Amino acid sequence: MAIELNEQINELYDFYHQLLTKKQATYLDLYYSEDYSLGEIAEQFNVSRQAVYDNIKRTEKTLIKYEEKLQLIAHFKRELALVNQLNDLVAQCYSDDSELNQLVAEFENLVDAQ
């Protein structure tokens, strides 16, 4: 379960980190990406371990609320599934149509850039 939570928070962070304050983003990045302990973060910023913990938990809830309201991850996953289906269909039915394959590749790049 801890691994699933880590993956969920990292995914939420990837999509919504620009909406966080600098302190929120820094604490989450250090804790989840850099694998710092609460104590290490607290020492680095001269605050209590409890303050770091509270900030991280509040930020996690904030990220979850962002996704509930904005649905960016859900939309992205639906778009990605559709692109994959389109790519499979083009590969099966129109593999010799270079212009169509080029358009599909451009569309994939557009979705990947999001």
Biopython code that builds the backbone (N, CA, C, O; Angstrom):
import numpy as np
from Bio.PDB.StructureBuilder import StructureBuilder

atoms = [
    (1, "MET", "N", (0.816, -1.190, 0.000)),
    (1, "MET", "CA", (0.000, 0.000, 0.000)),
    (1, "MET", "C", (0.861, 1.256, 0.000)),
    (1, "MET", "O", (0.511, 2.241, -0.651)),
    (2, "ALA", "N", (1.970, 1.240, 0.710)),
    (2, "ALA", "CA", (2.858, 2.407, 0.757)),
    (2, "ALA", "C", (3.420, 2.714, -0.634)),
    (2, "ALA", "O", (3.577, 3.879, -1.002)),
    (3, "ILE", "N", (3.715, 1.687, -1.387)),
    (3, "ILE", "CA", (4.241, 1.887, -2.736)),
    (3, "ILE", "C", (3.164, 2.516, -3.621)),
    (3, "ILE", "O", (3.453, 3.412, -4.415)),
    (4, "GLU", "N", (1.921, 2.044, -3.483)),
    (4, "GLU", "CA", (0.818, 2.608, -4.260)),
    (4, "GLU", "C", (0.607, 4.079, -3.918)),
    (4, "GLU", "O", (0.380, 4.901, -4.806)),
    (5, "LEU", "N", (0.680, 4.406, -2.632)),
    (5, "LEU", "CA", (0.532, 5.801, -2.210)),
    (5, "LEU", "C", (1.659, 6.646, -2.790)),
    (5, "LEU", "O", (1.414, 7.747, -3.283)),
    (6, "ASN", "N", (2.889, 6.144, -2.736)),
    (6, "ASN", "CA", (4.028, 6.854, -3.322)),
    (6, "ASN", "C", (3.800, 7.128, -4.802)),
    (6, "ASN", "O", (4.024, 8.242, -5.276)),
    (7, "GLU", "N", (3.356, 6.111, -5.528)),
    (7, "GLU", "CA", (3.112, 6.263, -6.962)),
    (7, "GLU", "C", (1.999, 7.274, -7.216)),
    (7, "GLU", "O", (2.102, 8.104, -8.120)),
    (8, "GLN", "N", (0.934, 7.203, -6.416)),
    (8, "GLN", "CA", (-0.183, 8.138, -6.583)),
    (8, "GLN", "C", (0.260, 9.576, -6.322)),
    (8, "GLN", "O", (-0.067, 10.478, -7.093)),
    (9, "ILE", "N", (0.998, 9.787, -5.241)),
    (9, "ILE", "CA", (1.441, 11.139, -4.899)),
    (9, "ILE", "C", (2.423, 11.644, -5.947)),
    (9, "ILE", "O", (2.356, 12.812, -6.332)),
    (10, "ASN", "N", (3.324, 10.804, -6.413)),
    (10, "ASN", "CA", (4.265, 11.220, -7.457)),
    (10, "ASN", "C", (3.536, 11.602, -8.742)),
    (10, "ASN", "O", (3.897, 12.579, -9.397)),
    (11, "GLU", "N", (2.511, 10.833, -9.102)),
    (11, "GLU", "CA", (1.734, 11.147, -10.297)),
    (11, "GLU", "C", (0.991, 12.478, -10.115)),
    (11, "GLU", "O", (0.993, 13.321, -11.012)),
    (12, "LEU", "N", (0.364, 12.660, -8.963)),
    (12, "LEU", "CA", (-0.326, 13.913, -8.677)),
    (12, "LEU", "C", (0.645, 15.080, -8.692)),
    (12, "LEU", "O", (0.339, 16.148, -9.221)),
    (13, "TYR", "N", (1.815, 14.871, -8.112)),
    (13, "TYR", "CA", (2.843, 15.915, -8.069)),
    (13, "TYR", "C", (3.282, 16.300, -9.486)),
    (13, "TYR", "O", (3.450, 17.481, -9.791)),
    (14, "ASP", "N", (3.463, 15.301, -10.342)),
    (14, "ASP", "CA", (3.871, 15.574, -11.726)),
    (14, "ASP", "C", (2.878, 16.498, -12.429)),
    (14, "ASP", "O", (3.275, 17.387, -13.182)),
    (15, "PHE", "N", (1.603, 16.287, -12.182)),
    (15, "PHE", "CA", (0.586, 17.078, -12.862)),
    (15, "PHE", "C", (0.317, 18.429, -12.204)),
    (15, "PHE", "O", (0.023, 19.404, -12.895)),
    (16, "TYR", "N", (0.413, 18.495, -10.878)),
    (16, "TYR", "CA", (-0.077, 19.673, -10.160)),
    (16, "TYR", "C", (0.988, 20.438, -9.363)),
    (16, "TYR", "O", (0.638, 21.362, -8.629)),
    (17, "HIS", "N", (2.251, 20.093, -9.481)),
    (17, "HIS", "CA", (3.269, 20.724, -8.639)),
    (17, "HIS", "C", (3.332, 22.243, -8.824)),
    (17, "HIS", "O", (3.693, 22.966, -7.895)),
    (18, "GLN", "N", (2.988, 22.720, -9.997)),
    (18, "GLN", "CA", (3.058, 24.161, -10.228)),
    (18, "GLN", "C", (1.979, 24.925, -9.465)),
    (18, "GLN", "O", (2.062, 26.147, -9.340)),
    (19, "LEU", "N", (0.974, 24.225, -8.958)),
    (19, "LEU", "CA", (-0.073, 24.868, -8.173)),
    (19, "LEU", "C", (0.262, 24.925, -6.686)),
    (19, "LEU", "O", (-0.463, 25.540, -5.905)),
    (20, "LEU", "N", (1.354, 24.288, -6.301)),
    (20, "LEU", "CA", (1.761, 24.253, -4.895)),
    (20, "LEU", "C", (2.643, 25.448, -4.563)),
    (20, "LEU", "O", (3.252, 26.062, -5.440)),
    (21, "THR", "N", (2.694, 25.761, -3.273)),
    (21, "THR", "CA", (3.644, 26.777, -2.839)),
    (21, "THR", "C", (5.047, 26.196, -2.953)),
    (21, "THR", "O", (5.219, 24.984, -3.085)),
    (22, "LYS", "N", (6.036, 27.060, -2.901)),
    (22, "LYS", "CA", (7.418, 26.595, -2.997)),
    (22, "LYS", "C", (7.744, 25.622, -1.860)),
    (22, "LYS", "O", (8.395, 24.600, -2.076)),
    (23, "LYS", "N", (7.289, 25.947, -0.657)),
    (23, "LYS", "CA", (7.566, 25.084, 0.497)),
    (23, "LYS", "C", (6.882, 23.728, 0.335)),
    (23, "LYS", "O", (7.495, 22.692, 0.593)),
    (24, "GLN", "N", (5.626, 23.726, -0.086)),
    (24, "GLN", "CA", (4.915, 22.464, -0.297)),
    (24, "GLN", "C", (5.639, 21.609, -1.334)),
    (24, "GLN", "O", (5.866, 20.418, -1.119)),
    (25, "ALA", "N", (5.993, 22.218, -2.444)),
    (25, "ALA", "CA", (6.664, 21.483, -3.518)),
    (25, "ALA", "C", (8.016, 20.949, -3.056)),
    (25, "ALA", "O", (8.381, 19.814, -3.364)),
    (26, "THR", "N", (8.746, 21.765, -2.325)),
    (26, "THR", "CA", (10.072, 21.353, -1.843)),
    (26, "THR", "C", (9.970, 20.182, -0.885)),
    (26, "THR", "O", (10.687, 19.193, -1.038)),
    (27, "TYR", "N", (9.089, 20.281, 0.102)),
    (27, "TYR", "CA", (8.925, 19.187, 1.074)),
    (27, "TYR", "C", (8.518, 17.894, 0.373)),
    (27, "TYR", "O", (9.081, 16.834, 0.648)),
    (28, "LEU", "N", (7.535, 17.978, -0.540)),
    (28, "LEU", "CA", (7.073, 16.774, -1.235)),
    (28, "LEU", "C", (8.172, 16.192, -2.109)),
    (28, "LEU", "O", (8.355, 14.975, -2.146)),
    (29, "ASP", "N", (8.897, 17.039, -2.807)),
    (29, "ASP", "CA", (9.982, 16.565, -3.663)),
    (29, "ASP", "C", (11.058, 15.868, -2.837)),
    (29, "ASP", "O", (11.523, 14.787, -3.199)),
    (30, "LEU", "N", (11.443, 16.479, -1.749)),
    (30, "LEU", "CA", (12.472, 15.870, -0.908)),
    (30, "LEU", "C", (11.999, 14.539, -0.318)),
    (30, "LEU", "O", (12.750, 13.565, -0.273)),
    (31, "TYR", "N", (10.761, 14.514, 0.126)),
    (31, "TYR", "CA", (10.245, 13.320, 0.796)),
    (31, "TYR", "C", (9.982, 12.169, -0.181)),
    (31, "TYR", "O", (10.380, 11.032, 0.072)),
    (32, "TYR", "N", (9.317, 12.466, -1.287)),
    (32, "TYR", "CA", (8.929, 11.396, -2.215)),
    (32, "TYR", "C", (9.958, 11.124, -3.299)),
    (32, "TYR", "O", (10.178, 9.966, -3.654)),
    (33, "SER", "N", (10.590, 12.151, -3.832)),
    (33, "SER", "CA", (11.521, 11.936, -4.938)),
    (33, "SER", "C", (12.949, 11.692, -4.462)),
    (33, "SER", "O", (13.647, 10.818, -4.975)),
    (34, "GLU", "N", (13.366, 12.471, -3.482)),
    (34, "GLU", "CA", (14.749, 12.365, -3.010)),
    (34, "GLU", "C", (14.904, 11.396, -1.835)),
    (34, "GLU", "O", (16.020, 11.126, -1.392)),
    (35, "ASP", "N", (13.781, 10.874, -1.334)),
    (35, "ASP", "CA", (13.760, 9.888, -0.249)),
    (35, "ASP", "C", (14.384, 10.399, 1.052)),
    (35, "ASP", "O", (15.009, 9.640, 1.792)),
    (36, "TYR", "N", (14.205, 11.704, 1.320)),
    (36, "TYR", "CA", (14.634, 12.251, 2.603)),
    (36, "TYR", "C", (13.661, 11.798, 3.682)),
    (36, "TYR", "O", (12.479, 11.594, 3.408)),
    (37, "SER", "N", (14.147, 11.643, 4.889)),
    (37, "SER", "CA", (13.261, 11.337, 6.010)),
    (37, "SER", "C", (12.641, 12.641, 6.515)),
    (37, "SER", "O", (13.107, 13.730, 6.181)),
    (38, "LEU", "N", (11.591, 12.518, 7.318)),
    (38, "LEU", "CA", (10.980, 13.709, 7.910)),
    (38, "LEU", "C", (12.003, 14.468, 8.750)),
    (38, "LEU", "O", (12.045, 15.698, 8.732)),
    (39, "GLY", "N", (12.815, 13.732, 9.475)),
    (39, "GLY", "CA", (13.848, 14.344, 10.315)),
    (39, "GLY", "C", (14.888, 15.108, 9.512)),
    (39, "GLY", "O", (15.321, 16.187, 9.915)),
    (40, "GLU", "N", (15.283, 14.554, 8.386)),
    (40, "GLU", "CA", (16.270, 15.227, 7.531)),
    (40, "GLU", "C", (15.711, 16.527, 6.960)),
    (40, "GLU", "O", (16.411, 17.538, 6.893)),
    (41, "ILE", "N", (14.448, 16.491, 6.553)),
    (41, "ILE", "CA", (13.818, 17.702, 6.019)),
    (41, "ILE", "C", (13.685, 18.732, 7.125)),
    (41, "ILE", "O", (13.975, 19.910, 6.921)),
    (42, "ALA", "N", (13.245, 18.289, 8.300)),
    (42, "ALA", "CA", (13.077, 19.201, 9.440)),
    (42, "ALA", "C", (14.401, 19.867, 9.799)),
    (42, "ALA", "O", (14.448, 21.070, 10.056)),
    (43, "GLU", "N", (15.452, 19.097, 9.813)),
    (43, "GLU", "CA", (16.774, 19.641, 10.143)),
    (43, "GLU", "C", (17.224, 20.659, 9.092)),
    (43, "GLU", "O", (17.764, 21.711, 9.433)),
    (44, "GLN", "N", (17.001, 20.345, 7.830)),
    (44, "GLN", "CA", (17.424, 21.232, 6.744)),
    (44, "GLN", "C", (16.701, 22.578, 6.801)),
    (44, "GLN", "O", (17.285, 23.607, 6.459)),
    (45, "PHE", "N", (15.437, 22.581, 7.229)),
    (45, "PHE", "CA", (14.651, 23.817, 7.238)),
    (45, "PHE", "C", (14.445, 24.393, 8.643)),
    (45, "PHE", "O", (13.712, 25.363, 8.831)),
    (46, "ASN", "N", (15.102, 23.780, 9.612)),
    (46, "ASN", "CA", (15.063, 24.264, 10.990)),
    (46, "ASN", "C", (13.630, 24.364, 11.527)),
    (46, "ASN", "O", (13.240, 25.359, 12.138)),
    (47, "VAL", "N", (12.860, 23.295, 11.275)),
    (47, "VAL", "CA", (11.506, 23.184, 11.803)),
    (47, "VAL", "C", (11.376, 21.819, 12.476)),
    (47, "VAL", "O", (12.271, 20.979, 12.386)),
    (48, "SER", "N", (10.249, 21.617, 13.148)),
    (48, "SER", "CA", (10.050, 20.330, 13.813)),
    (48, "SER", "C", (9.668, 19.252, 12.790)),
    (48, "SER", "O", (9.159, 19.532, 11.705)),
    (49, "ARG", "N", (9.936, 18.028, 13.190)),
    (49, "ARG", "CA", (9.562, 16.882, 12.359)),
    (49, "ARG", "C", (8.047, 16.864, 12.167)),
    (49, "ARG", "O", (7.556, 16.538, 11.086)),
    (50, "GLN", "N", (7.314, 17.214, 13.214)),
    (50, "GLN", "CA", (5.854, 17.249, 13.158)),
    (50, "GLN", "C", (5.365, 18.293, 12.151)),
    (50, "GLN", "O", (4.381, 18.068, 11.447)),
    (51, "ALA", "N", (6.048, 19.418, 12.087)),
    (51, "ALA", "CA", (5.668, 20.467, 11.131)),
    (51, "ALA", "C", (5.827, 19.965, 9.694)),
    (51, "ALA", "O", (4.983, 20.234, 8.839)),
    (52, "VAL", "N", (6.891, 19.251, 9.441)),
    (52, "VAL", "CA", (7.124, 18.688, 8.107)),
    (52, "VAL", "C", (6.047, 17.659, 7.790)),
    (52, "VAL", "O", (5.472, 17.665, 6.702)),
    (53, "TYR", "N", (5.779, 16.784, 8.741)),
    (53, "TYR", "CA", (4.755, 15.751, 8.554)),
    (53, "TYR", "C", (3.399, 16.385, 8.245)),
    (53, "TYR", "O", (2.725, 15.988, 7.294)),
    (54, "ASP", "N", (3.005, 17.365, 9.048)),
    (54, "ASP", "CA", (1.717, 18.039, 8.844)),
    (54, "ASP", "C", (1.647, 18.700, 7.473)),
    (54, "ASP", "O", (0.624, 18.618, 6.793)),
    (55, "ASN", "N", (2.734, 19.357, 7.064)),
    (55, "ASN", "CA", (2.770, 20.021, 5.772)),
    (55, "ASN", "C", (2.623, 19.015, 4.640)),
    (55, "ASN", "O", (1.875, 19.253, 3.691)),
    (56, "ILE", "N", (3.318, 17.909, 4.731)),
    (56, "ILE", "CA", (3.252, 16.875, 3.686)),
    (56, "ILE", "C", (1.850, 16.283, 3.606)),
    (56, "ILE", "O", (1.320, 16.102, 2.509)),
    (57, "LYS", "N", (1.244, 15.981, 4.746)),
    (57, "LYS", "CA", (-0.111, 15.406, 4.743)),
    (57, "LYS", "C", (-1.131, 16.389, 4.181)),
    (57, "LYS", "O", (-2.010, 15.988, 3.417)),
    (58, "ARG", "N", (-1.034, 17.665, 4.542)),
    (58, "ARG", "CA", (-1.939, 18.679, 3.991)),
    (58, "ARG", "C", (-1.753, 18.806, 2.481)),
    (58, "ARG", "O", (-2.720, 18.943, 1.731)),
    (59, "THR", "N", (-0.504, 18.757, 2.055)),
    (59, "THR", "CA", (-0.208, 18.884, 0.625)),
    (59, "THR", "C", (-0.736, 17.683, -0.149)),
    (59, "THR", "O", (-1.261, 17.841, -1.251)),
    (60, "GLU", "N", (-0.604, 16.487, 0.411)),
    (60, "GLU", "CA", (-1.168, 15.298, -0.232)),
    (60, "GLU", "C", (-2.677, 15.459, -0.435)),
    (60, "GLU", "O", (-3.201, 15.166, -1.510)),
    (61, "LYS", "N", (-3.363, 15.923, 0.599)),
    (61, "LYS", "CA", (-4.814, 16.136, 0.502)),
    (61, "LYS", "C", (-5.136, 17.197, -0.548)),
    (61, "LYS", "O", (-6.116, 17.076, -1.284)),
    (62, "THR", "N", (-4.314, 18.224, -0.612)),
    (62, "THR", "CA", (-4.507, 19.282, -1.612)),
    (62, "THR", "C", (-4.373, 18.718, -3.015)),
    (62, "THR", "O", (-5.187, 19.027, -3.885)),
    (63, "LEU", "N", (-3.361, 17.898, -3.248)),
    (63, "LEU", "CA", (-3.165, 17.299, -4.563)),
    (63, "LEU", "C", (-4.349, 16.415, -4.952)),
    (63, "LEU", "O", (-4.792, 16.433, -6.100)),
    (64, "ILE", "N", (-4.852, 15.653, -4.005)),
    (64, "ILE", "CA", (-6.006, 14.785, -4.266)),
    (64, "ILE", "C", (-7.231, 15.626, -4.625)),
    (64, "ILE", "O", (-7.988, 15.265, -5.526)),
    (65, "LYS", "N", (-7.426, 16.737, -3.928)),
    (65, "LYS", "CA", (-8.552, 17.627, -4.238)),
    (65, "LYS", "C", (-8.401, 18.253, -5.618)),
    (65, "LYS", "O", (-9.389, 18.406, -6.336)),
    (66, "TYR", "N", (-7.186, 18.613, -5.997)),
    (66, "TYR", "CA", (-6.956, 19.152, -7.341)),
    (66, "TYR", "C", (-7.418, 18.157, -8.398)),
    (66, "TYR", "O", (-8.104, 18.528, -9.350)),
    (67, "GLU", "N", (-7.040, 16.894, -8.229)),
    (67, "GLU", "CA", (-7.422, 15.890, -9.219)),
    (67, "GLU", "C", (-8.929, 15.664, -9.209)),
    (67, "GLU", "O", (-9.529, 15.485, -10.269)),
    (68, "GLU", "N", (-9.551, 15.668, -8.037)),
    (68, "GLU", "CA", (-11.004, 15.497, -7.967)),
    (68, "GLU", "C", (-11.719, 16.600, -8.744)),
    (68, "GLU", "O", (-12.727, 16.348, -9.404)),
    (69, "LYS", "N", (-11.197, 17.812, -8.664)),
    (69, "LYS", "CA", (-11.842, 18.944, -9.320)),
    (69, "LYS", "C", (-11.432, 19.097, -10.793)),
    (69, "LYS", "O", (-12.283, 19.347, -11.646)),
    (70, "LEU", "N", (-10.160, 18.951, -11.088)),
    (70, "LEU", "CA", (-9.655, 19.235, -12.424)),
    (70, "LEU", "C", (-9.606, 18.016, -13.347)),
    (70, "LEU", "O", (-9.731, 18.155, -14.564)),
    (71, "GLN", "N", (-9.426, 16.836, -12.780)),
    (71, "GLN", "CA", (-9.432, 15.582, -13.546)),
    (71, "GLN", "C", (-8.373, 15.526, -14.649)),
    (71, "GLN", "O", (-8.589, 14.869, -15.667)),
    (72, "LEU", "N", (-7.241, 16.197, -14.469)),
    (72, "LEU", "CA", (-6.210, 16.192, -15.505)),
    (72, "LEU", "C", (-5.622, 14.804, -15.740)),
    (72, "LEU", "O", (-5.392, 14.410, -16.883)),
    (73, "ILE", "N", (-5.384, 14.074, -14.671)),
    (73, "ILE", "CA", (-4.801, 12.735, -14.812)),
    (73, "ILE", "C", (-5.798, 11.798, -15.484)),
    (73, "ILE", "O", (-5.433, 11.033, -16.377)),
    (74, "ALA", "N", (-7.042, 11.859, -15.059)),
    (74, "ALA", "CA", (-8.072, 11.004, -15.658)),
    (74, "ALA", "C", (-8.214, 11.295, -17.148)),
    (74, "ALA", "O", (-8.296, 10.368, -17.955)),
    (75, "HIS", "N", (-8.243, 12.568, -17.518)),
    (75, "HIS", "CA", (-8.337, 12.931, -18.938)),
    (75, "HIS", "C", (-7.111, 12.457, -19.711)),
    (75, "HIS", "O", (-7.229, 11.932, -20.818)),
    (76, "PHE", "N", (-5.941, 12.645, -19.122)),
    (76, "PHE", "CA", (-4.708, 12.222, -19.776)),
    (76, "PHE", "C", (-4.709, 10.715, -20.034)),
    (76, "PHE", "O", (-4.326, 10.267, -21.114)),
    (77, "LYS", "N", (-5.137, 9.943, -19.047)),
    (77, "LYS", "CA", (-5.164, 8.487, -19.211)),
    (77, "LYS", "C", (-6.154, 8.063, -20.293)),
    (77, "LYS", "O", (-5.886, 7.129, -21.049)),
    (78, "ARG", "N", (-7.299, 8.748, -20.370)),
    (78, "ARG", "CA", (-8.263, 8.440, -21.433)),
    (78, "ARG", "C", (-7.679, 8.789, -22.800)),
    (78, "ARG", "O", (-7.820, 8.019, -23.751)),
    (79, "GLU", "N", (-7.023, 9.951, -22.901)),
    (79, "GLU", "CA", (-6.400, 10.344, -24.168)),
    (79, "GLU", "C", (-5.333, 9.344, -24.579)),
    (79, "GLU", "O", (-5.246, 8.961, -25.745)),
    (80, "LEU", "N", (-4.532, 8.928, -23.630)),
    (80, "LEU", "CA", (-3.465, 7.975, -23.918)),
    (80, "LEU", "C", (-4.036, 6.642, -24.406)),
    (80, "LEU", "O", (-3.505, 6.041, -25.340)),
    (81, "ALA", "N", (-5.106, 6.187, -23.780)),
    (81, "ALA", "CA", (-5.737, 4.936, -24.215)),
    (81, "ALA", "C", (-6.271, 5.071, -25.639)),
    (81, "ALA", "O", (-6.129, 4.153, -26.447)),
    (82, "LEU", "N", (-6.881, 6.208, -25.944)),
    (82, "LEU", "CA", (-7.392, 6.424, -27.302)),
    (82, "LEU", "C", (-6.268, 6.496, -28.330)),
    (82, "LEU", "O", (-6.397, 5.954, -29.428)),
    (83, "VAL", "N", (-5.182, 7.150, -27.988)),
    (83, "VAL", "CA", (-4.031, 7.220, -28.891)),
    (83, "VAL", "C", (-3.480, 5.822, -29.145)),
    (83, "VAL", "O", (-3.144, 5.478, -30.278)),
    (84, "ASN", "N", (-3.390, 5.028, -28.103)),
    (84, "ASN", "CA", (-2.887, 3.662, -28.274)),
    (84, "ASN", "C", (-3.810, 2.834, -29.162)),
    (84, "ASN", "O", (-3.346, 2.064, -30.003)),
    (85, "GLN", "N", (-5.121, 2.996, -28.971)),
    (85, "GLN", "CA", (-6.078, 2.283, -29.828)),
    (85, "GLN", "C", (-5.947, 2.731, -31.277)),
    (85, "GLN", "O", (-5.949, 1.909, -32.193)),
    (86, "LEU", "N", (-5.834, 4.030, -31.474)),
    (86, "LEU", "CA", (-5.690, 4.567, -32.823)),
    (86, "LEU", "C", (-4.411, 4.048, -33.472)),
    (86, "LEU", "O", (-4.413, 3.645, -34.635)),
    (87, "ASN", "N", (-3.344, 4.061, -32.726)),
    (87, "ASN", "CA", (-2.065, 3.580, -33.236)),
    (87, "ASN", "C", (-2.153, 2.105, -33.639)),
    (87, "ASN", "O", (-1.648, 1.708, -34.689)),
    (88, "ASP", "N", (-2.798, 1.303, -32.793)),
    (88, "ASP", "CA", (-2.962, -0.125, -33.109)),
    (88, "ASP", "C", (-3.799, -0.312, -34.378)),
    (88, "ASP", "O", (-3.475, -1.142, -35.228)),
    (89, "LEU", "N", (-4.867, 0.461, -34.495)),
    (89, "LEU", "CA", (-5.737, 0.356, -35.662)),
    (89, "LEU", "C", (-5.007, 0.755, -36.937)),
    (89, "LEU", "O", (-5.118, 0.084, -37.963)),
    (90, "VAL", "N", (-4.265, 1.842, -36.867)),
    (90, "VAL", "CA", (-3.499, 2.285, -38.036)),
    (90, "VAL", "C", (-2.465, 1.228, -38.410)),
    (90, "VAL", "O", (-2.275, 0.928, -39.588)),
    (91, "ALA", "N", (-1.802, 0.671, -37.411)),
    (91, "ALA", "CA", (-0.782, -0.347, -37.686)),
    (91, "ALA", "C", (-1.391, -1.584, -38.349)),
    (91, "ALA", "O", (-0.783, -2.190, -39.232)),
    (92, "GLN", "N", (-2.595, -1.950, -37.913)),
    (92, "GLN", "CA", (-3.251, -3.140, -38.467)),
    (92, "GLN", "C", (-3.823, -2.903, -39.864)),
    (92, "GLN", "O", (-3.692, -3.749, -40.749)),
    (93, "CYS", "N", (-4.454, -1.755, -40.051)),
    (93, "CYS", "CA", (-5.227, -1.542, -41.278)),
    (93, "CYS", "C", (-4.549, -0.654, -42.308)),
    (93, "CYS", "O", (-4.806, -0.780, -43.506)),
    (94, "TYR", "N", (-3.701, 0.225, -41.858)),
    (94, "TYR", "CA", (-3.136, 1.216, -42.779)),
    (94, "TYR", "C", (-1.618, 1.330, -42.630)),
    (94, "TYR", "O", (-1.063, 2.427, -42.679)),
    (95, "SER", "N", (-0.972, 0.218, -42.454)),
    (95, "SER", "CA", (0.467, 0.240, -42.210)),
    (95, "SER", "C", (1.260, 0.825, -43.375)),
    (95, "SER", "O", (2.376, 1.306, -43.178)),
    (96, "ASP", "N", (0.706, 0.792, -44.571)),
    (96, "ASP", "CA", (1.435, 1.303, -45.738)),
    (96, "ASP", "C", (1.116, 2.771, -46.045)),
    (96, "ASP", "O", (1.664, 3.328, -46.996)),
    (97, "ASP", "N", (0.255, 3.396, -45.268)),
    (97, "ASP", "CA", (-0.112, 4.806, -45.482)),
    (97, "ASP", "C", (0.823, 5.692, -44.659)),
    (97, "ASP", "O", (0.562, 5.956, -43.485)),
    (98, "SER", "N", (1.897, 6.143, -45.272)),
    (98, "SER", "CA", (2.918, 6.902, -44.544)),
    (98, "SER", "C", (2.383, 8.236, -44.011)),
    (98, "SER", "O", (2.779, 8.679, -42.933)),
    (99, "GLU", "N", (1.487, 8.872, -44.765)),
    (99, "GLU", "CA", (0.936, 10.155, -44.316)),
    (99, "GLU", "C", (0.096, 9.970, -43.049)),
    (99, "GLU", "O", (0.200, 10.765, -42.115)),
    (100, "LEU", "N", (-0.724, 8.937, -43.014)),
    (100, "LEU", "CA", (-1.536, 8.660, -41.837)),
    (100, "LEU", "C", (-0.652, 8.276, -40.652)),
    (100, "LEU", "O", (-0.899, 8.709, -39.527)),
    (101, "ASN", "N", (0.366, 7.474, -40.900)),
    (101, "ASN", "CA", (1.292, 7.084, -39.830)),
    (101, "ASN", "C", (2.013, 8.309, -39.267)),
    (101, "ASN", "O", (2.249, 8.393, -38.061)),
    (102, "GLN", "N", (2.361, 9.252, -40.132)),
    (102, "GLN", "CA", (3.018, 10.487, -39.694)),
    (102, "GLN", "C", (2.084, 11.301, -38.801)),
    (102, "GLN", "O", (2.506, 11.824, -37.770)),
    (103, "LEU", "N", (0.818, 11.406, -39.196)),
    (103, "LEU", "CA", (-0.161, 12.138, -38.390)),
    (103, "LEU", "C", (-0.364, 11.483, -37.021)),
    (103, "LEU", "O", (-0.447, 12.179, -36.009)),
    (104, "VAL", "N", (-0.443, 10.181, -36.987)),
    (104, "VAL", "CA", (-0.589, 9.462, -35.718)),
    (104, "VAL", "C", (0.635, 9.691, -34.843)),
    (104, "VAL", "O", (0.503, 9.893, -33.636)),
    (105, "ALA", "N", (1.816, 9.661, -35.434)),
    (105, "ALA", "CA", (3.047, 9.908, -34.669)),
    (105, "ALA", "C", (3.058, 11.313, -34.090)),
    (105, "ALA", "O", (3.464, 11.508, -32.945)),
    (106, "GLU", "N", (2.616, 12.294, -34.869)),
    (106, "GLU", "CA", (2.546, 13.667, -34.374)),
    (106, "GLU", "C", (1.548, 13.786, -33.230)),
    (106, "GLU", "O", (1.798, 14.489, -32.251)),
    (107, "PHE", "N", (0.420, 13.101, -33.356)),
    (107, "PHE", "CA", (-0.584, 13.116, -32.297)),
    (107, "PHE", "C", (-0.039, 12.464, -31.031)),
    (107, "PHE", "O", (-0.260, 12.972, -29.932)),
    (108, "GLU", "N", (0.669, 11.352, -31.171)),
    (108, "GLU", "CA", (1.290, 10.698, -30.011)),
    (108, "GLU", "C", (2.264, 11.641, -29.325)),
    (108, "GLU", "O", (2.285, 11.722, -28.097)),
    (109, "ASN", "N", (3.074, 12.357, -30.104)),
    (109, "ASN", "CA", (4.028, 13.299, -29.527)),
    (109, "ASN", "C", (3.318, 14.422, -28.785)),
    (109, "ASN", "O", (3.789, 14.877, -27.742)),
    (110, "LEU", "N", (2.201, 14.864, -29.312)),
    (110, "LEU", "CA", (1.409, 15.904, -28.665)),
    (110, "LEU", "C", (0.892, 15.430, -27.318)),
    (110, "LEU", "O", (0.972, 16.161, -26.331)),
    (111, "VAL", "N", (0.362, 14.217, -27.268)),
    (111, "VAL", "CA", (-0.154, 13.666, -26.019)),
    (111, "VAL", "C", (0.980, 13.423, -25.036)),
    (111, "VAL", "O", (0.840, 13.715, -23.849)),
    (112, "ASP", "N", (2.106, 12.891, -25.514)),
    (112, "ASP", "CA", (3.251, 12.645, -24.637)),
    (112, "ASP", "C", (3.814, 13.922, -24.030)),
    (112, "ASP", "O", (4.358, 13.896, -22.926)),
    (113, "ALA", "N", (3.686, 15.043, -24.744)),
    (113, "ALA", "CA", (4.224, 16.309, -24.264)),
    (113, "ALA", "C", (3.384, 16.909, -23.129)),
    (113, "ALA", "O", (3.836, 17.821, -22.437)),
    (114, "GLN", "N", (2.171, 16.401, -22.941)),
    (114, "GLN", "CA", (1.310, 16.958, -21.893)),
    (114, "GLN", "C", (1.825, 16.620, -20.561)),
    (114, "GLN", "O", (1.231, 17.004, -19.553)),
]
sb = StructureBuilder()
sb.init_structure("model")
sb.init_model(0)
sb.init_chain("A")
sb.init_seg("    ")
for serial, (resi, resn, name, xyz) in enumerate(atoms, 1):
    if name == "N":
        sb.init_residue(resn, " ", resi, " ")
    sb.init_atom(name, np.array(xyz, "f"), 0.0, 1.0, " ", f" {name:<3s}", serial, name[0])
structure = sb.get_structure()
